[in-house]
Amino acid sequence: MLESTSATLLGDPTCAEPRYFCLIDGRFVVSTDIRQVLSAKHRSGSDVEVNPVAISHLLHDGFVPQPQTVYKDVFVISIGMSATVTRDGLAFHFDFPFLKEKSCRDGTPDPSTLLSVLATATGKACSKRPQQLLMLSSGLDSTSLALAAKAAGRDAVQCVTYAETDDFDEAVFAKTLCGRLGLRHETYWQDFGSDAMCDMLVDYAGKVPEPCGDPALTACVAPIYRYANADTVVLDGSGSDAYFWKPPRSLDLAKLRLGVNRLPAVSRLRQVFPMHLRYERLLSSPLELLLFAGPRLRHCDSRKFYSDSVDTQRLWLQELGQIRYPAEEVRSTIRSAYLGPGAHMLKTRNAAMAAEAAAQFPWADRSVANYCFHLPEDHRFDRRSKKGKMIVREMLRKFVDYDEAQIGKRVFKFNKRRFIDRQIDFCRDQVLNCTLWHRSVEPFFDRLADQFKSGRKTENALLGLLMVSLWHNHWVARLPSLLQQQDPHGVAA
């Protein structure tokens, strides 16, 4: 933790590490560990309170966009964001570093060079702890990390593939790859009906200071709990989407240009239309349509049981009005700035923290980002096929004979509906025991559960309620005692 006299604080240019901070006596108190900032705030005599804006974002969007955190007056900045102390308090500025116009495009495209740069970054990440765990899907990014780990001489890395009953093919692909590279591989099978899963989530919630609404959270926490400990570095393939870019679909551009929620009359309509109504999502603001998949709670839903609920739709409309980037780059820009650090990477950071491990993202290493971003455009993306990461695909074809057509696109996923169906009683118990919510949350939850059982898509809403409730029940409830037990560096014991 450090105290800064500078009037301006810059976020990490590649989102490799978040920078948490608060202002104490007009000075930045900064750390990559939010627990240190909370402790410093407490020692200064200030209360550590829950931030209703962030809670509303978690319920409505599934993540908290920078610079907000779930604590009042505690902020986080990452890729593209800066904070400046002014006479009126804090001012935030967003300048995304990886717009196409900023690329020199004069790099020398060579798969061997990319592998060398990525291997150096992966080796550096592996050196943080004695043991290494790679969350390996069969996708481009994590497969590249397996190859890079081998090239870095890290033969002892443990590769783990998460699998459900209908996803065995991915585990087979990953195991075959590891066999060819000479790396260890395990398949982690998820048991949705196990009480141990619920015990794991309760234990997890009591160890992490920020809730994460990423729908695949449980699929990340479970294997890390199984294979990681305080001696482990957890390698994650996130971080490259920011600088490789991917040509937008026509649908994405249409969402941006035709978002009807710009109109005040439509915006007012949405304030009374609950999430479960068919086609309600068409009333979303353009940024919400670009960022989020699937229906979630709306302000008109959450205000029924959360008295401090904030209309985040208005915040997204304000954000839209401040964007000055080319239309075709807006989706990749905002997803990299908000959804990546606030959900995808936070998911792994939280899971590693709960296991006392360290999360590392080699693709977010500055040398890797710098090399890739300044390559000629046709080696970063292909407009015709609307594919990105062209040099990564070339590298994998060259060094591991990667069959892209057979493997297809692989993302880290989690069967939300199966989990909720098996653990609905656990979800209900946690939500009803959360003191953030008014008593009216009980009939509201039961309606959501009934809609879920009838086939309605309410799983995101149920998961959002569960994750916030778990955090509040098991972390916030013990926060006062944690803040009283501080080590000499200001971290809660």
C-alpha positions in Angstrom: 0.0 0.0 0.0 1.2 3.5 -0.7 0.2 7.1 -0.2 0.4 9.3 -3.2 1.0 13.0 -3.3 0.2 13.1 -7.0 -3.0 14.8 -8.1 -3.7 12.2 -10.7 -3.7 8.4 -10.5 -3.5 6.2 -13.6 -5.0 2.7 -14.0 -3.0 -0.2 -15.3 -2.8 0.1 -19.1 -3.6 -3.6 -19.7 -5.9 -4.4 -16.7 -3.3 -6.8 -15.4 -3.9 -5.4 -11.9 -6.7 -3.2 -10.5 -5.8 -0.2 -8.4 -8.0 0.4 -5.5 -7.9 3.6 -3.6 -9.7 6.1 -1.4 -8.9 9.7 -0.4 -7.7 10.4 3.1 -6.9 14.0 3.9 -7.0 14.8 0.2 -4.3 12.2 -0.7 -4.6 8.9 -2.6 -4.2 5.8 -0.5 -3.6 3.1 -3.2 -3.2 -0.7 -3.3 -3.9 -3.6 -5.6 -5.6 -5.3 -2.6 -8.9 -3.7 -1.6 -8.5 -5.0 1.9 -5.6 -2.7 2.6 -7.6 0.3 1.4 -10.6 -0.7 3.6 -8.2 -1.0 6.6 -6.6 2.4 5.9 -10.1 4.0 5.6 -11.1 2.4 8.9 -7.9 3.6 10.7 -8.6 7.1 9.5 -11.8 7.1 11.4 -14.1 6.8 8.4 -16.9 4.2 8.3 -16.8 1.4 5.7 -20.2 1.3 4.2 -21.9 -0.6 1.4 -22.4 1.3 -1.9 -26.0 1.1 -3.2 -25.0 2.1 -6.7 -22.6 -0.9 -7.0 -25.2 -3.2 -5.5 -27.7 -2.0 -8.0 -25.3 -2.7 -10.9 -24.7 -6.2 -9.6 -28.4 -6.9 -9.5 -29.2 -5.2 -12.9 -26.0 -5.9 -14.9 -24.1 -8.7 -13.1 -20.9 -6.6 -12.4 -19.8 -3.3 -11.0 -18.2 -1.0 -13.6 -15.1 0.9 -12.7 -14.5 3.3 -10.9 -17.3 2.0 -8.5 -16.7 -0.7 -5.9 -19.2 -2.2 -3.4 -17.9 0.2 -0.8 -18.8 3.9 -0.6 -15.9 6.2 -1.4 -13.6 3.3 -2.3 -12.8 3.2 -6.0 -11.0 1.1 -8.5 -9.4 2.0 -11.8 -8.1 -0.3 -14.4 -7.6 -0.1 -18.2 -8.1 3.3 -19.7 -9.2 5.0 -16.4 -7.6 7.8 -14.4 -8.6 9.7 -11.3 -7.8 13.3 -10.5 -8.2 15.2 -7.3 -10.0 18.5 -7.9 -11.4 21.2 -5.7 -14.8 19.5 -5.9 -13.4 16.0 -5.1 -12.6 13.4 -7.6 -12.9 13.5 -11.4 -12.6 10.4 -13.5 -11.4 10.3 -17.1 -11.5 7.4 -19.6 -9.1 7.2 -22.5 -9.0 3.6 -23.9 -5.4 2.8 -24.9 -6.1 0.2 -27.6 -8.1 2.0 -30.2 -7.1 1.0 -33.8 -5.9 4.5 -34.6 -3.3 4.3 -31.8 -1.7 1.2 -33.3 1.6 1.8 -35.1 0.9 -1.4 -37.2 4.6 -1.6 -37.9 5.4 -4.7 -35.9 6.9 -7.8 -37.5 4.3 -10.6 -37.4 5.9 -13.9 -36.5 4.3 -16.8 -34.6 7.6 -17.7 -33.1 8.1 -14.2 -31.8 4.7 -14.2 -30.2 5.3 -17.5 -28.6 8.6 -16.2 -27.2 7.1 -13.1 -25.8 4.1 -15.0 -24.3 6.4 -17.7 -22.9 8.5 -15.0 -21.1 5.4 -13.5 -19.6 4.1 -16.9 -18.6 7.4 -17.9 -17.0 7.5 -14.6 -15.1 3.9 -15.3 -13.8 4.8 -18.9 -12.9 7.8 -17.6 -10.8 5.4 -15.9 -8.3 4.7 -19.2 -6.4 6.2 -22.7 -6.3 3.2 -24.4 -8.0 1.2 -23.5 -11.1 -2.4 -24.2 -12.1 -3.7 -23.4 -15.5 -7.4 -23.2 -16.1 -7.5 -24.9 -19.5 -10.4 -24.8 -21.8 -9.8 -25.8 -25.4 -10.0 -22.1 -26.5 -7.4 -20.0 -28.1 -6.2 -18.1 -25.1 -5.8 -20.9 -22.5 -4.4 -23.3 -25.1 -1.8 -20.6 -26.0 -0.9 -20.4 -22.3 -0.3 -24.2 -22.2 2.0 -23.9 -25.2 3.7 -20.9 -23.6 4.2 -22.7 -20.3 5.9 -25.6 -22.1 8.1 -23.2 -24.0 9.0 -21.5 -20.8 10.2 -24.8 -19.3 7.3 -25.1 -16.9 6.6 -28.7 -17.4 5.2 -29.2 -13.9 2.2 -26.9 -14.5 -1.0 -28.5 -13.6 -3.7 -28.1 -16.3 -7.3 -28.4 -15.2 -10.4 -28.5 -17.4 -13.8 -27.9 -15.9 -16.4 -30.3 -17.3 -20.1 -31.1 -17.0 -21.9 -34.1 -18.4 -22.5 -32.5 -21.8 -19.0 -30.9 -22.1 -16.8 -34.0 -22.2 -15.5 -33.2 -25.6 -13.7 -30.1 -24.4 -11.9 -32.1 -21.7 -10.9 -34.7 -24.3 -9.4 -31.9 -26.5 -7.5 -30.4 -23.5 -6.2 -33.8 -22.4 -5.0 -34.6 -25.9 -3.2 -31.3 -26.1 -1.5 -31.8 -22.7 -0.4 -35.3 -23.7 1.3 -33.9 -26.8 3.0 -31.1 -24.8 4.0 -33.4 -21.9 1.9 -31.4 -19.3 -0.1 -32.8 -16.5 -3.9 -32.7 -17.0 -6.9 -33.3 -14.8 -10.6 -33.0 -15.6 -12.7 -31.5 -12.8 -16.3 -32.8 -12.9 -18.9 -30.7 -11.3 -21.5 -32.3 -9.0 -24.5 -29.9 -8.9 -26.4 -31.8 -6.3 -23.6 -32.0 -3.7 -23.9 -30.2 -0.4 -20.2 -29.7 -0.6 -20.8 -27.2 -3.4 -22.9 -25.1 -1.1 -20.3 -25.3 1.7 -17.7 -24.2 -0.7 -19.7 -21.1 -1.8 -20.3 -20.2 1.8 -16.6 -20.6 2.6 -15.6 -18.6 -0.5 -18.0 -15.8 0.4 -16.5 -15.4 3.8 -13.0 -14.8 2.3 -13.5 -12.4 -0.5 -14.2 -8.6 0.0 -16.0 -8.1 -3.4 -18.9 -10.1 -4.7 -18.6 -11.3 -8.3 -21.7 -11.7 -10.5 -20.0 -13.6 -13.4 -22.4 -16.5 -14.2 -19.4 -18.9 -14.5 -18.1 -18.0 -11.0 -18.8 -21.4 -9.4 -17.2 -23.2 -12.4 -14.0 -21.2 -11.6 -14.1 -21.4 -7.8 -14.6 -25.2 -7.6 -11.5 -26.4 -9.5 -9.3 -23.8 -7.9 -10.5 -24.9 -4.5 -9.7 -28.4 -5.4 -6.2 -27.9 -6.9 -4.8 -24.6 -5.5 -3.4 -23.4 -2.2 -1.1 -20.7 -0.8 1.8 -22.0 -2.9 -0.1 -21.8 -6.2 -0.2 -19.4 -9.1 -3.4 -19.6 -11.0 -2.9 -18.8 -14.7 -5.9 -17.4 -16.6 -6.2 -16.7 -20.3 -8.1 -13.4 -20.0 -6.7 -10.1 -21.1 -6.1 -10.2 -24.8 -9.5 -9.1 -26.1 -8.7 -5.5 -25.3 -5.9 -5.1 -27.8 -6.6 -7.7 -30.5 -10.1 -6.3 -31.3 -12.8 -8.1 -33.2 -14.8 -6.6 -36.1 -18.4 -6.0 -34.8 -21.4 -7.8 -36.2 -24.0 -5.7 -38.0 -26.3 -6.5 -35.1 -23.9 -4.9 -32.7 -23.9 -1.7 -34.7 -27.6 -1.7 -35.0 -28.0 -2.0 -31.3 -25.8 1.0 -30.8 -27.5 3.1 -33.5 -31.1 2.0 -32.9 -31.3 1.7 -29.1 -34.8 3.1 -28.5 -34.1 3.8 -24.8 -32.4 7.0 -25.8 -35.9 8.4 -26.0 -37.3 9.8 -22.7 -40.8 8.3 -23.3 -39.3 4.8 -23.8 -37.1 5.3 -20.8 -40.1 6.1 -18.6 -41.9 3.0 -19.9 -39.0 0.7 -18.9 -39.3 2.0 -15.3 -42.5 0.0 -15.0 -41.9 -3.0 -17.1 -40.4 -5.9 -15.1 -37.7 -8.2 -16.4 -39.9 -11.2 -17.0 -42.1 -9.5 -19.7 -41.4 -10.8 -23.2 -39.3 -8.4 -25.3 -38.7 -6.1 -22.3 -34.9 -6.2 -23.1 -35.6 -4.3 -26.3 -36.1 -1.3 -24.1 -32.5 -1.5 -22.8 -30.1 1.4 -23.5 -27.5 0.8 -26.3 -24.6 0.1 -23.9 -26.7 -2.4 -22.0 -27.6 -4.2 -25.2 -23.9 -4.4 -26.2 -22.6 -5.5 -22.8 -25.1 -8.0 -21.3 -26.4 -11.3 -22.4 -29.8 -12.5 -21.1 -32.4 -10.7 -18.9 -31.6 -9.5 -15.4 -33.4 -7.5 -12.8 -34.5 -4.0 -13.5 -34.8 -1.1 -11.1 -38.6 -1.5 -11.1 -37.9 -5.1 -9.8 -35.1 -4.4 -7.3 -36.7 -1.4 -5.7 -39.5 -3.7 -4.4 -37.1 -5.4 -2.0 -34.0 -3.1 -1.9 -35.0 0.3 -0.7 -31.6 1.8 -1.8 -31.9 0.6 -5.4 -30.6 3.0 -8.0 -31.8 3.3 -11.6 -28.6 2.2 -13.4 -30.2 2.6 -16.8 -29.8 6.3 -16.4 -26.2 5.9 -15.5 -25.6 3.9 -18.7 -27.4 6.5 -20.8 -25.1 9.2 -19.3 -22.1 7.0 -20.1 -23.3 6.7 -23.7 -23.5 10.4 -24.0 -19.8 10.8 -23.1 -18.5 8.2 -25.6 -16.5 9.7 -28.4 -15.1 6.6 -30.0 -15.8 5.1 -33.5 -19.1 3.2 -33.5 -17.5 0.0 -34.6 -15.1 0.1 -31.6 -17.6 0.9 -28.8 -18.5 -2.7 -28.0 -14.9 -4.0 -27.7 -13.9 -0.9 -25.8 -16.6 -0.9 -23.1 -16.4 -4.7 -22.7 -12.7 -4.4 -22.1 -13.1 -1.5 -19.7 -16.1 -2.8 -17.7 -17.0 -6.4 -18.2 -13.4 -7.8 -18.3 -12.0 -6.4 -15.0 -15.4 -6.3 -13.3 -16.5 -9.9 -14.0 -14.2 -12.2 -16.0 -10.9 -11.3 -14.3 -12.5 -10.6 -10.9 -13.9 -14.2 -11.1 -10.4 -15.7 -11.2 -8.9 -13.2 -8.7 -11.6 -13.9 -6.2 -11.4 -17.7 -6.6 -7.6 -17.5 -6.2 -7.9 -15.2 -3.2 -10.3 -17.6 -1.4 -7.8 -20.4 -1.9 -4.9 -18.1 -0.8 -3.4 -18.5 -4.3 -2.3 -15.7 -6.7 -4.1 -15.0 -10.0 -1.9 -14.1 -13.0 -2.9 -13.1 -16.5 0.1 -13.5 -18.9 -1.9 -12.2 -21.9 -2.3 -8.9 -20.0 1.5 -8.6 -19.6 2.6 -5.2 -21.1 5.2 -6.7 -23.4 2.7 -9.1 -24.9 0.1 -6.4 -25.3 2.6 -4.0 -26.9 3.9 -6.6 -29.4 0.4 -7.7 -30.4 -1.3 -4.3 -30.6 1.3 -2.9 -33.0 1.1 -5.7 -35.5 -0.4 -5.0 -38.9 -4.2 -5.2 -38.8 -4.6 -8.4 -40.9 -2.6 -10.3 -38.2 -4.8 -9.0 -35.4 -8.2 -9.4 -37.0 -10.0 -10.3 -40.2 -12.9 -8.1 -41.3 -14.2 -10.6 -43.8 -14.6 -13.5 -41.4 -15.1 -11.2 -38.4 -12.5 -13.1 -36.5 -9.9 -11.7 -34.2 -6.5 -13.0 -32.9 -5.3 -14.1 -36.3 -1.6 -14.4 -35.3 -2.7 -16.5 -32.3 -4.6 -18.9 -34.6 -1.5 -19.1 -36.8 0.8 -19.8 -33.8 -1.4 -22.6 -32.6 -1.7 -24.2 -36.0 2.1 -24.1 -36.4 3.2 -25.4 -33.0 0.3 -27.7 -31.9 -1.6 -28.4 -35.1 -4.6 -26.7 -33.6 -7.8 -27.8 -35.5 -9.9 -24.7 -35.2 -12.7 -26.1 -37.3 -13.1 -29.2 -35.1 -12.7 -27.5 -31.8 -14.8 -24.4 -32.6 -15.2 -21.5 -30.2 -14.6 -22.5 -26.6 -15.6 -20.3 -23.7 -15.5 -21.0 -19.9 -19.1 -21.7 -19.2 -21.4 -23.0 -16.4 -24.8 -24.5 -16.6 -26.7 -21.9 -14.5 -30.1 -23.5 -14.9 -28.9 -26.9 -13.7 -27.2 -25.4 -10.7 -30.3 -23.4 -9.6 -32.6 -26.3 -10.2 -30.5 -28.5 -7.9 -29.8 -25.8 -5.3 -32.9 -23.6 -5.2 -33.4 -24.2 -1.5 -29.8 -23.0 -0.8 -30.4 -19.9 -2.9 -33.6 -19.1 -1.1 -32.0 -19.5 2.4 -29.1 -17.2 1.6 -31.3 -14.5 -0.1 -33.9 -14.5 2.7 -31.3 -14.2 5.4 -29.6 -11.2 3.8 -30.2 -8.0 5.8 -29.7 -5.8 2.7 -33.2 -6.8 1.5 -36.6 -5.8 2.8 -38.9 -8.6 4.0 -40.8 -8.3 0.6 -37.8 -10.2 -0.9 -39.4 -13.5 0.1 -42.5 -13.3 -2.1 -40.4 -11.7 -4.8 -37.8 -14.6 -4.8 -40.6 -17.2 -4.8 -42.1 -15.6 -7.9 -38.8 -15.7 -9.6 -38.4 -19.3 -8.6 -41.8 -20.2 -10.0 -41.1 -18.4 -13.2 -37.8 -20.3 -13.4 -39.5 -23.7 -13.0 -42.0 -22.8 -15.7 -39.1 -22.2 -18.1 -38.7 -18.4 -17.9 -35.1 -17.1 -18.1 -34.8 -15.8 -14.6 -31.5 -17.6 -13.8 -29.4 -14.5 -14.0 -31.6 -12.6 -11.6 -31.5 -15.5 -9.1 -27.8 -15.9 -9.4 -27.3 -12.1 -8.9 -29.4 -12.2 -5.8 -27.5 -15.2 -4.5 -24.0 -13.8 -5.0 -24.7 -10.5 -3.4 -26.5 -12.2 -0.5 -23.6 -14.6 0.1 -21.1 -11.7 0.2 -23.2 -9.7 2.6 -24.1 -12.7 4.8 -20.6 -14.0 5.2 -18.1 -11.1 4.5 -19.8 -7.9 5.4 -21.3 -9.4 8.5 -17.7 -10.1 9.9 -16.1 -7.0 8.4 -16.2 -4.9 11.7 -14.2 -7.6 13.5 -11.8 -8.0 10.6 -11.1 -4.3 10.5 -10.2 -4.4 14.2 -7.6 -7.1 13.6 -5.0 -5.5 11.4 -1.4 -6.6 10.7 1.4 -3.9 10.6 0.8 -3.4 6.9 -2.8 -2.6 7.3 -4.3 -5.8 6.0 -7.2 -7.2 7.9 -6.1 -10.5 9.5 
